[in-house]
Amino acid sequence: MSRRSPIRTVLVIHKDLGEVRPILEQRSGDITVHYGSDLDQIGQALERVKPDAVFSISQSTFPGSDHRAAIDYPTVRWFHVGGSGYEYIVPWDHQRVTVTNGLGILAPFLAETVLTGMLILNGNFLRYAEQQREHTWLPIFFKPLQGQTLLVVGLGKIGSLVAANAKALGMRVLGTRRSPAPDPSVDEVHGDEALGDLIGQADFVSLHVRMSEQNRGMFNADILAKMKPGSFLINTSRGSVVDEAALADAVQRGHLGGAYLDVFEHEPLAPDSPLWDMPNVIITPHAADNVHDWAPRFAHFFADNLERWNAGEELLNVVTP
């Protein structure tokens, strides 16, 4: 069966189907769409539906590891990942299944949140919040972001938008990526191997890399020790990229000025993690791109690609092995 054989049956795996069902029912035409929101019954749903395509939306409370059976099911020819991260389906049969993802859909909003985190940390707003609770009136000097250096680790769609926001504020921007092609918002673009040489120049380091075994623990004690004293780490990519114990130690010792963390090795973050109680650490619950209509945006993108598939047009955001 060729990849371009029409898609006639779709299984949608999502925690809150009410967010996407009206859109897909309106746009699916004569395609039969089935829905699954119970992870314990995914296997039964696959047997019952025998879908041509799967639309998977994973969340920390609806983990992608439980969606894994869907990409291995023999009738599935197309697997669409609602978000950008697809580590939970690696590896897959590239000859049988085409994989696409939602890379870039929420990128502008995540970049906006990264900028917010930088402004809060740099402007001492965490300290002001504490002073407010204590009814303390004490102005604190801050160093303007203008003239400071941001290192973007991973100049993909999100990283490039973060760089553009920082550049608009007058920051010097450095960046790394696998292929060091120029970026108009970045003063210097380097290959991934240059991270250790660059990191000591940065006042802020923002991580935008996907999860892979190569990237697991990338920010370990050795790399954190190379960061500029008093600098800040921002991680909105994947928790496994950072050694959380080493990060907590670097912040506690005062080597780092603080951090903004949206993702963690294990989610939800354990109640006894020392990161919760650090006065110079911002924690959000994997919500950096949690705009109110994120799920409908994912649904419309999937519906666009579904139309493209059945029209024989090139798909958007094909994930290559």
C-alpha positions in Angstrom: 0.0 0.0 0.0 1.6 3.3 -1.0 2.0 6.2 1.3 -0.4 8.2 -0.8 -3.3 5.8 -0.5 -6.1 7.9 0.8 -6.6 8.2 4.6 -10.1 7.0 5.4 -9.9 6.2 9.1 -8.2 8.3 11.9 -7.7 7.6 15.6 -7.3 10.7 17.7 -5.5 10.2 21.1 -6.0 13.1 23.4 -6.8 13.7 27.0 -9.6 16.3 26.4 -11.4 15.4 23.2 -13.9 18.2 23.5 -11.1 20.6 22.5 -10.5 19.0 19.1 -13.6 17.0 18.2 -15.7 19.9 16.8 -12.9 21.0 14.5 -12.1 17.6 13.2 -15.7 16.6 12.7 -16.3 19.8 10.7 -13.2 19.3 8.5 -13.0 15.6 8.1 -15.5 15.2 5.3 -16.2 11.6 4.6 -13.2 10.4 6.7 -14.2 8.4 9.7 -12.6 9.9 12.9 -12.5 7.9 16.1 -11.4 9.2 19.5 -9.5 7.8 22.5 -8.9 9.5 25.8 -8.3 6.4 28.0 -4.7 5.3 27.8 -5.5 1.9 29.2 -7.7 1.2 26.2 -5.5 2.4 23.4 -4.8 -1.2 22.3 -8.5 -2.1 22.2 -9.2 1.1 20.2 -6.5 0.2 17.6 -8.0 -3.3 17.2 -11.5 -1.9 16.8 -10.7 1.0 14.5 -7.7 -0.3 12.6 -6.8 3.3 11.7 -4.9 4.5 8.6 -3.6 7.6 10.6 -3.2 8.6 14.2 -3.3 12.1 15.6 -1.5 12.0 19.0 -1.3 14.7 21.6 0.8 13.9 24.6 1.0 15.8 27.8 2.8 15.3 31.1 -0.5 14.0 32.6 -1.2 12.0 29.4 2.3 10.6 28.6 3.4 9.8 25.1 4.9 6.6 26.1 1.4 5.2 26.4 0.8 6.2 22.7 3.7 4.1 21.6 1.5 1.1 20.6 -0.3 3.3 17.9 2.8 3.8 15.7 3.6 0.2 15.8 0.1 -0.9 14.8 0.3 -2.5 11.3 -2.5 -0.5 9.6 -1.1 2.9 10.6 0.6 4.7 7.7 0.8 8.2 9.1 1.4 9.3 12.7 1.0 12.9 13.5 2.5 14.3 16.7 0.5 17.2 17.9 3.4 19.0 19.5 7.0 19.1 18.4 8.6 16.4 20.6 8.6 12.9 19.1 11.1 11.1 21.3 8.3 8.8 22.7 7.8 7.1 19.3 11.5 6.6 18.5 12.4 4.3 16.8 9.7 3.6 14.2 9.4 1.8 10.8 10.3 4.6 8.4 9.4 2.5 5.4 5.9 1.9 6.6 5.0 5.0 8.6 5.3 8.7 7.7 5.6 10.9 10.8 4.8 14.6 11.0 4.7 17.0 14.0 3.5 20.4 15.1 6.8 22.1 15.2 6.5 25.8 15.0 2.8 26.1 15.8 3.3 27.4 19.3 6.9 28.7 18.8 6.1 32.4 19.0 4.3 32.0 22.3 7.0 29.9 23.9 9.6 32.5 22.7 7.4 35.1 24.4 7.5 33.2 27.6 11.3 32.8 27.5 11.6 36.5 27.2 9.2 37.0 30.1 11.4 34.7 32.2 14.5 36.6 31.3 12.9 39.9 32.2 11.7 38.6 35.6 15.1 37.2 36.5 17.1 40.2 35.2 14.7 42.8 36.8 14.8 41.2 40.3 11.0 40.6 40.2 11.3 37.5 42.3 13.0 39.5 45.0 10.4 42.2 44.7 7.7 39.6 45.1 9.3 38.5 48.3 9.6 42.1 49.5 6.0 42.7 48.7 5.0 39.7 50.9 7.2 41.3 53.7 5.9 44.8 53.1 9.4 45.9 52.4 10.2 49.1 50.3 13.7 48.6 48.9 14.6 49.6 45.3 17.1 47.2 43.7 19.4 48.1 40.8 19.4 46.0 37.7 21.6 45.7 34.7 19.8 46.4 31.4 19.4 43.5 29.0 20.7 45.8 26.4 24.4 44.9 25.9 24.1 41.6 27.8 24.8 38.3 25.9 22.3 35.5 25.3 23.4 32.0 24.1 20.7 30.1 22.3 21.4 26.4 22.4 19.5 25.0 19.5 18.7 27.5 16.7 15.5 25.9 15.4 12.2 27.6 14.9 11.8 28.4 18.6 15.4 29.3 19.2 15.5 31.7 16.2 12.4 33.5 17.6 14.0 33.8 21.0 17.1 35.2 19.4 14.9 37.8 17.5 13.2 38.9 20.7 16.5 39.3 22.4 18.1 41.2 19.5 15.2 43.6 19.5 16.1 44.5 23.1 19.7 45.2 22.1 21.3 42.0 23.4 24.3 40.3 21.8 23.1 36.9 20.6 25.2 33.7 20.2 23.7 30.5 18.9 24.6 26.8 18.3 23.1 24.3 16.0 24.1 21.2 14.2 24.6 23.0 10.9 26.0 26.5 11.7 24.1 28.4 8.9 23.7 32.2 9.5 20.6 33.6 11.3 19.7 37.3 10.8 19.0 37.7 14.6 22.2 36.0 15.7 25.6 37.7 15.9 27.5 34.4 15.8 26.3 31.0 14.8 28.5 28.0 15.8 28.2 24.2 15.5 27.1 22.2 18.5 30.6 21.3 19.4 31.4 25.0 20.3 29.1 25.0 23.3 31.9 24.6 25.9 33.9 27.5 24.4 30.9 29.8 24.1 29.0 29.3 27.3 31.3 31.3 29.5 30.5 34.4 27.5 26.7 34.3 28.1 24.7 36.2 30.8 21.7 34.0 29.8 21.6 30.5 28.3 18.3 29.3 26.8 17.9 25.7 25.8 15.9 24.7 22.7 17.1 21.2 21.8 15.0 18.1 21.3 15.3 15.1 23.6 17.7 12.4 22.3 20.2 10.1 24.0 22.9 12.4 22.7 21.4 15.4 24.5 20.5 13.6 27.7 22.4 15.3 30.5 24.0 17.8 28.1 24.0 20.4 30.9 25.9 18.4 33.5 28.1 19.7 36.3 31.0 20.2 34.0 29.1 22.4 31.6 27.3 24.3 34.4 30.7 25.0 35.9 31.8 26.7 32.7 28.8 29.1 32.8 29.6 32.7 33.6 29.3 33.4 37.4 26.0 35.0 38.1 24.5 33.9 34.8 21.0 32.4 34.3 19.8 29.2 32.7 16.5 28.9 31.0 15.1 25.5 30.0 11.8 25.2 28.1 12.9 22.2 25.9 13.2 18.9 27.7 14.0 18.2 31.4 16.3 15.4 30.6 18.7 17.8 29.0 19.7 19.2 32.4 21.2 17.4 35.4 18.8 18.8 38.0 20.9 17.9 41.0 23.9 19.6 39.5 21.8 22.7 38.6 20.4 22.9 42.1 23.9 22.7 43.5 25.2 25.5 41.1 22.3 27.8 42.1 22.7 27.0 45.9 26.4 27.8 45.8 25.8 31.1 44.0 27.7 30.1 40.9 24.5 30.7 38.9 22.3 33.7 39.4 19.2 31.7 39.0 17.1 29.8 36.5 13.7 29.6 34.7 12.6 26.0 34.4 9.5 24.8 32.6 10.5 21.1 32.0 11.9 18.4 34.3 13.3 14.9 34.2 10.2 13.6 35.9 6.9 15.4 35.7 5.3 16.6 37.9 8.4 17.8 39.7 8.7 15.9 43.0 7.5 17.9 46.0 10.8 17.4 47.8 12.9 18.8 44.9 15.1 21.6 46.3 14.3 23.6 43.2 10.8 24.5 44.5 12.2 26.5 47.4 15.0 28.4 45.7 14.2 32.2 45.7 15.9 32.8 42.4 14.3 30.0 40.4 11.1 30.3 38.4 9.2 27.0 38.0 6.2 26.5 35.6 4.5 23.2 35.1 5.5 22.4 31.5 3.3 25.4 30.4 5.6 27.7 28.5 3.5 27.6 25.4 0.2 26.9 27.1 -1.9 29.4 25.2 -5.6 29.0 25.8 -6.3 27.6 22.3 -3.3 25.4 21.8 -5.3 22.2 21.2 -7.5 23.7 18.5 -4.4 25.1 16.8 -3.0 21.5 16.7 -6.3 20.2 15.4 -6.4 22.7 12.5 -2.8 21.9 11.6 -3.6 18.2 11.5 -6.7 18.8 9.4 -4.6 20.9 7.0 -2.1 18.0 6.6 -4.9 15.5 6.2 -6.3 17.5 3.3 -2.8 17.7 1.8 -2.3 13.9 2.2 -5.6 13.0 0.4 -4.9 15.6 -2.3 -1.5 14.1 -3.0 0.3 17.3 -1.9 3.5 17.6 0.1 3.0 17.3 3.8 4.1 19.9 6.3 6.6 19.1 9.0 7.7 15.7 7.9 10.1 14.2 10.5 13.1 12.6 8.8 15.0 9.8 10.4 
